[in-house]
Amino acid sequence: MALTLASPLLALPLSACGAQPSADPGSAATDPAVSSEASPGTPAPSSTSSPEPPSTGPASATRAEVRELGRALVKAGTGSFRSVTTLVGGRIERTGTYDLGRLAHTLRAGYQIGAESFSVDSVVVGEDFYFKFTAQGDQPTRCWTFVDYDSIATQVDEAGIVNPTDGAGGVPPELTTLLFLSLGAEGDTVSDLYTTASVMGSKFTTALAIDPDADDTTPIELTQGSDGSASWSTDFSTLMDSVIASGATPDPLIEGVLSPASSIQAEVSDIGEAVDVAAPPARLVVPMGDDDADQRAFEECNGA
């Protein structure tokens, strides 16, 4: 199923991921210079620790509990999310807030992939997608790039900058994975395979050759908190077993990026709390383009 939102991942080749990790991926994004001009909806930088791993096994939830969790999350409508994906020589950490009623969310993603470290801040409001990219050691830009979500695939492919995950905008896969929970044939908790893997980004779902329109599932470990929060996790071995069972043939290079010890840990919290998911100020937004005029407009915006 094509279930997930735009999850930016820079178009790095998979073969670049086997090198040793470099500096903290969030270091550029956490510069104080961001705060004075950032959108009110931009998530604050998170710590570098991973979410607490689920404390219960994959068969811990009943059918009624699984069904009720999704209903409760949809009814509450708002919350925060966070995930950490461990790679061979790297990691991806994502934090943000969401508003289901407006199909909107914020995202700060820090990437440490081999020798590359960078961050992407983004805001999705309906069909409008805003983002800024910060390379390791660079100062964050004041201005944001804007693209209409209907045309984002074409514009992104032409520009070769950001490759978002296919699917509907506005709902992070950390949350969507929980909205599509069910019980497997053996009573284990499962979710949509494509959506679950989408937390890593579209380069990974493409390399794994997962069909976004299929109804394949994968087991996850689930923990529900008394405050309505929920966390889930999976590991590469489980994910790969599900991919092979679906009939897909993954790119062999994926094993140089994800080892059996690689994992995804995600949590959704602050359920029902007020969030401020707002587009950046218009004076700090430049439409995405690849001609000289667009480049000058972006430079002028940042220099204003």
C-alpha positions as MATLAB code, in Angstrom:
seq = 'MALTLASPLLALPLSACGAQPSADPGSAATDPAVSSEASPGTPAPSSTSSPEPPSTGPASATRAEVRELGRALVKAGTGSFRSVTTLVGGRIERTGTYDLGRLAHTLRAGYQIGAESFSVDSVVVGEDFYFKFTAQGDQPTRCWTFVDYDSIATQVDEAGIVNPTDGAGGVPPELTTLLFLSLGAEGDTVSDLYTTASVMGSKFTTALAIDPDADDTTPIELTQGSDGSASWSTDFSTLMDSVIASGATPDPLIEGVLSPASSIQAEVSDIGEAVDVAAPPARLVVPMGDDDADQRAFEECNGA';
ca = [
       0.000    0.000    0.000;
       1.234    3.486   -0.832;
       0.543    4.817    2.622;
       3.242    7.217    3.635;
       4.217   10.844    3.417;
       7.235   12.649    2.119;
      10.282   11.397    3.984;
      13.312   13.239    2.622;
      16.462   11.249    1.947;
      19.355   12.676   -0.001;
      20.133   10.792   -3.169;
      23.358    9.185   -1.949;
      24.392    5.870   -3.492;
      23.978    2.881   -1.200;
      27.635    2.017   -1.645;
      28.560    5.199    0.256;
      27.065    3.835    3.439;
      29.729    1.361    4.450;
      32.289    3.891    5.700;
      32.865    4.808    9.313;
      30.467    7.333   10.894;
      31.416   10.980   11.167;
      30.172   13.748   13.413;
      26.723   14.028   14.992;
      24.133   14.277   12.187;
      22.131   16.850   14.075;
      25.006   19.261   14.678;
      24.287   21.508   11.714;
      20.551   21.511   12.282;
      20.849   22.484   15.920;
      22.761   25.720   15.305;
      21.158   28.631   17.200;
      20.951   30.567   13.937;
      18.007   28.398   12.936;
      15.778   29.395   15.799;
      15.386   33.074   15.016;
      13.986   32.571   11.525;
      12.610   29.034   11.567;
       8.955   28.281   11.098;
       6.980   27.929   14.352;
       6.297   24.367   13.290;
       9.934   23.348   13.013;
      10.629   20.621   15.604;
      13.284   21.231   18.201;
      16.407   19.116   17.871;
      16.289   15.877   19.795;
      18.908   14.115   21.819;
      21.067   11.491   20.160;
      19.789    8.605   22.271;
      17.409    6.071   20.784;
      13.758    5.750   21.784;
      13.206    3.294   24.588;
      12.862   -0.164   23.018;
       9.498   -1.879   23.404;
       9.380   -4.033   26.503;
       6.880   -6.560   25.197;
       7.020   -9.180   22.490;
       5.356   -9.089   19.087;
       2.417  -11.222   20.218;
       1.550   -9.018   23.199;
      -1.438   -7.158   21.708;
      -4.899   -8.592   21.192;
      -6.971   -7.923   18.099;
      -9.205   -5.545   20.052;
      -6.199   -3.649   21.448;
      -4.642   -3.273   18.014;
      -7.901   -1.969   16.564;
      -8.488    0.427   19.449;
      -4.981    1.883   19.280;
      -5.488    3.057   15.702;
      -8.890    4.510   16.516;
      -7.536    6.382   19.528;
      -4.639    7.872   17.571;
      -6.947    9.069   14.802;
      -9.436   10.505   17.299;
      -6.700   12.366   19.198;
      -5.441   13.786   15.919;
      -2.166   15.318   17.103;
       1.098   14.264   18.693;
       4.847   13.949   18.346;
       6.965   11.254   16.736;
      10.546   10.113   16.820;
      12.518    7.287   15.257;
      16.093    6.062   15.106;
      17.311    3.734   12.353;
      20.731    2.172   12.867;
      22.768    1.432    9.751;
      26.163   -0.068    9.016;
      28.385    2.866    9.945;
      25.550    5.330   10.408;
      22.084    6.217   11.600;
      18.982    8.202   10.709;
      17.152   10.115   13.434;
      13.783   11.751   12.785;
      11.692   13.937   15.090;
       8.576   15.989   14.526;
       4.962   16.771   15.292;
       1.800   15.984   13.349;
      -1.767   17.223   12.895;
      -3.928   14.603   11.191;
      -6.890   16.956   10.770;
      -4.816   19.234    8.548;
      -2.692   16.462    6.989;
       0.314   18.370    8.241;
       3.544   17.558   10.009;
       6.995   18.904   10.766;
      10.171   16.868   10.457;
      13.784   17.289   11.424;
      15.860   14.434   10.028;
      19.523   13.947   10.826;
      21.504   11.606    8.590;
      24.867   10.041    9.330;
      25.670    7.789    6.388;
      29.263    6.715    5.998;
      31.399    9.841    5.783;
      28.363   12.036    5.066;
      26.445   13.928    7.770;
      23.629   16.308    6.987;
      20.176   17.337    8.117;
      16.871   18.102    6.450;
      14.142   20.229    8.033;
      10.735   20.049    6.403;
       7.147   21.133    6.884;
       4.235   19.551    5.025;
       0.857   21.315    5.073;
      -1.667   19.664    2.778;
      -0.107   19.644   -0.694;
       2.563   22.206    0.221;
       6.058   20.931    1.000;
       8.797   23.155    2.458;
      12.337   22.010    3.189;
      15.872   23.139    3.871;
      19.052   21.104    3.665;
      22.124   21.663    5.846;
      25.424   19.905    5.151;
      27.814   19.108    7.968;
      29.766   22.209    8.970;
      27.493   24.621    7.069;
      25.385   27.341    8.626;
      21.634   26.669    8.245;
      19.931   28.820    5.646;
      17.330   31.368    6.694;
      15.082   30.482    3.788;
      13.057   27.462    2.802;
      12.452   25.846   -0.573;
       8.815   25.312   -1.532;
       7.301   22.783   -3.921;
       3.722   21.706   -4.513;
       3.361   18.067   -3.531;
       1.525   17.188   -6.743;
       4.618   18.047   -8.773;
       7.305   17.183   -6.246;
       8.382   13.903   -7.826;
       9.131   15.511  -11.170;
      10.843   18.562   -9.712;
      12.894   16.541   -7.275;
      14.051   14.069   -9.920;
      15.083   16.924  -12.204;
      16.914   18.799   -9.461;
      18.449   15.674   -7.946;
      18.367   17.071   -4.410;
      15.791   15.345   -2.241;
      13.979   12.116   -2.944;
      10.852   11.886   -0.769;
       9.008    8.670   -0.084;
       6.066    8.011   -2.397;
       2.598    8.355   -0.925;
       0.154   10.860    0.483;
       1.613   13.880    2.237;
       1.046   14.904    5.804;
       1.265   11.676    7.854;
       4.671   10.433    9.071;
       5.329    6.691    8.647;
       6.185    6.406   12.349;
       2.481    7.070   12.951;
       1.068    5.409    9.836;
       2.686    2.123   10.823;
       0.531    2.175   13.961;
      -2.623    3.087   12.027;
      -2.320   -0.068    9.901;
      -1.696   -2.613   12.637;
      -3.303   -6.020   12.501;
      -2.685   -9.511   13.833;
      -0.775  -11.978   11.695;
      -1.618  -15.617   11.115;
       0.378  -16.635   14.193;
      -1.150  -13.954   16.410;
       1.815  -11.604   16.127;
       1.425   -7.854   15.633;
       2.059   -6.841   12.022;
       1.844   -3.693    9.914;
       2.127   -2.758    6.268;
       5.595   -3.698    4.988;
       6.098   -0.694    2.712;
       4.958    1.799    5.349;
       7.146    0.297    8.065;
      10.249    0.365    5.860;
       9.443    3.926    4.726;
      10.787    5.267    8.022;
      14.229    4.687    6.475;
      13.383    6.705    3.347;
      12.547    5.951   -0.249;
      16.072    5.012   -1.302;
      15.800    2.062    1.060;
      12.294    0.975    0.043;
      13.456    1.130   -3.581;
      16.587   -0.916   -2.836;
      14.458   -3.461   -0.984;
      12.159   -3.607   -4.045;
       9.027   -3.329   -1.901;
       5.826   -2.879   -3.893;
       3.994    0.173   -2.453;
       0.649   -1.083   -3.790;
       0.864   -4.573   -2.306;
      -0.770   -5.689    0.936;
       2.334   -7.352    2.375;
       2.936   -7.099    6.109;
       5.858   -7.441    8.503;
       5.962   -8.242   12.248;
       6.766   -5.442   14.692;
       7.216   -5.331   18.432;
       4.670   -3.028   20.046;
       4.387   -1.328   23.421;
       1.457    0.839   24.480;
       1.784    3.422   27.259;
      -0.888    4.259   29.794;
      -0.894    7.842   28.471;
      -1.888    6.766   24.957;
       1.655    6.770   23.613;
       2.990    3.833   21.657;
       6.376    2.579   20.511;
       7.294   -0.033   17.958;
      10.440   -1.605   16.597;
      11.742   -4.073   14.074;
      15.129   -5.334   12.938;
      16.661   -5.890    9.538;
      16.455   -9.689    9.751;
      12.698   -9.551   10.336;
      12.223   -6.920    7.663;
      14.277   -8.861    5.113;
      12.368  -12.083    5.839;
       9.145  -10.204    5.057;
      10.603   -8.701    1.886;
      11.702  -12.125    0.606;
       8.328  -13.624    1.550;
       6.629  -10.934   -0.542;
       8.467  -12.183   -3.617;
      10.687   -9.114   -3.965;
      14.338   -9.295   -5.013;
      16.304   -6.663   -3.059;
      19.392   -4.922   -4.400;
      22.400   -6.924   -3.085;
      24.046   -3.651   -2.041;
      21.468   -3.273    0.721;
      23.410   -5.757    2.844;
      26.300   -3.291    2.916;
      24.002   -0.710    4.501;
      21.816   -2.798    6.800;
      23.226   -5.639    8.896;
      21.284   -8.188   10.986;
      21.900   -5.869   13.946;
      20.345   -2.874   12.165;
      17.007   -1.787   13.554;
      14.205    0.759   13.529;
      12.896    2.059   16.850;
       9.983    4.486   16.744;
       7.639    6.145   19.193;
       4.550    8.328   19.024;
       3.867   10.435   22.126;
       2.202   13.616   23.405;
      -1.039   12.195   22.027;
      -3.752   14.835   21.705;
      -1.447   17.667   22.803;
      -1.602   20.984   20.984;
       0.894   21.299   18.126;
       1.834   24.207   15.897;
       2.453   22.951   12.391;
       2.793   26.139   10.362;
       4.282   26.978    7.006;
       7.385   29.184    7.155;
       6.817   32.946    6.740;
       6.232   33.856    3.108;
       9.236   36.199    3.074;
      11.468   33.197    3.826;
      10.085   30.904    1.121;
      11.486   30.493   -2.412;
       9.807   28.198   -4.993;
      11.919   25.274   -6.091;
      13.566   25.638   -9.466;
      16.761   24.911  -11.325;
      17.372   28.055  -13.367;
      19.615   31.013  -12.586;
      16.738   33.280  -11.577;
      15.557   30.835   -8.908;
      19.091   30.459   -7.579;
      19.506   34.222   -7.349;
      16.171   34.528   -5.567;
      17.260   31.976   -2.985;
      20.607   33.698   -2.439;
      18.891   37.082   -2.088;
      16.428   35.636    0.417;
      19.223   34.241    2.569;
      21.176   37.461    2.331;
      18.255   39.752    3.199;
];
